[in-house]
Amino acid sequence: MSEAAEKLGTMLYLDGVSVAFDGFKAINNLSIIVHPAEMLAIIGPNGAGKTTMMDIITGKTR
């Protein structure tokens, strides 16, 4: 599937997102595509970056 076709009809598209706090990489090169009617779960241990990812999506963290 082409990159343009993958973006068509997507609800959320993140590509290569990285966030660092005082040199600590909370998220490094995150890529995710969520399509309509798709349900995904984000799982991981404490400190894996789940909340930071949600803060990026909502605009709380830039």
N, C-alpha and C positions, 0 to 999 in steps of 0.2 A: 504494500500500500504506500502511496506517495505521501510526503510530508503534508502537502496541501489537503489531501483526502483525510489524513488523520486529524487535522485541525477542524475540519468541517463537522459541525454538529457537536462540538465538544462543549461541556459545561465548565470545565476547568483544565487549563493547560499550563503547566510549569515546566521549564526546560533549563537545566543547568543552574539552579538557584543555590547560592552559597551564603551563609551568614556566619560571621565571627564576632565574638565578644572578647575584647582585650586579648586577641591572638588565639583564643580557643575557638575552633571550628565547630559550631553547634550543628550546622548543616553544610554538607559538602557535595555540590553537584547533584542536587535533587531534581529529578524529572518524573512527572506523573501526568497522565491524561485521564480525565473522567468524562465518560460519555453519558448522554441522557439515559435515564432508566437503569443506570448501572449503580450497584452498591458496592463500596469498597470499605475495608477496615484497615486502619493504620495501627499496627501493633509494634511493640518493642519495649525494651527494659527502660527503667528510669534513666533519664539523661540521654536518650536516643534522639531527641529533637522533635518529638511529636507535637508538643505545645508550641515550640518555636515555629514549626511548619504552619500550624493554625494561625499563629500571630502574623505570619507573612501573608497568608491568604486573606485575612480580615483587614490587613493594613495597620495593625498595631505595631509591627516591627517592619522596618524598611531595609 
